Amino acid sequence: MEKITVGITTEFITISNLLKYAGVLETGGQAHEAIEAEAVKLNGVTVTEKRKKVFPQDVVVLDGQIEITVITE
């Protein structure tokens, strides 16, 4: 599994913005499609909200192949 660490300077980032910011998806539309297809997990739980908030120390997994850990920058 590919592991990526992303630093944020804000309190949180929405999950669709995180997927774009991390460079794993190119557009918000792709992020929304991945969420609708139940291919995104946040801390082990399948995400169904397109604007779900992700905080530092959270871990997002896309398609069981890419793990993104969010940290405070």
Secondary structure, DSSP 8 states (H G I E B T S, - for coil): -EEEEEEESSS-EEHHHHHHHTTS-SSHHHHHHHHHTT-EEETTEE---TT-EE-TT-EEEETTTEEEEEEE-
